[in-house]
């Protein structure tokens, strides 16, 4: 996995891990203090959280799809590259085949390069990391304050 797909996946994974670790720490401290009631969350907040979670899951699926496409294109590119080298070794009789293979290689290179660097997705990933990571950090501070 390369480029912004890998970056998006890593940022999303870190944000989820931070949030889950803060929630786990909060839960452990609540159990230690033997509190019997949990804070009540508003339905609006729960709905927004579920929607954000669904969006994150969808983006993770898209990252996986993109990764599989890159792997397929990379394998196809390597196969065509090998065929091109074999055609070059055969000699000048296979020039038409060689030109066709070069055109396919060029097309695959453009496809791979144009899809690996997706600046809007990189920008969106940065803001998602900031939002979820910051939310996890603030939630951790709040839970730490509650647990005192």
C-alpha positions, 0 to 999 in steps of 0.5 A: 500500500503506498501514498495517501491510501497508506497514510489514510489507513495509518491515521485512521488506525491511530485515531481509533486506537487512541480513542479506544485506549482512552475509553479503556482507561476510563472504564478501568478507573470507573471499575476501580472506584466502583461507580454504579452509574455511567454518564448519559450520552445524548442521542444526537451525539450517539447518532453523530458518532455512529455516522462517523463510525460508518464513514470511517468503515466505508473509507477503510473499505475503499482503502482496501479496494484501492490497495487490491487494485494497486496490487493487481495493476502492479502484477500486470505491469510486471507481467507486461514488463517481462513480456517486453523484455522477452520481445526485445530479446527476440529481435526486430521482428516483434516491433509491433508487439513491443509497441503495444506492450509499451503503450500498455505499460505507459497506460498502467504507469499513468493509472498507478501514479495518478491514483496513488497521490490523491491530494484531496484524500490526503487533506481529508485524512489529515483533518480526520486524524486531527478530529478523531485524535483530538477528540480522543485526547480531549475525551481522555483528559475529561475522563481523567478529570472524572476519575480523580 
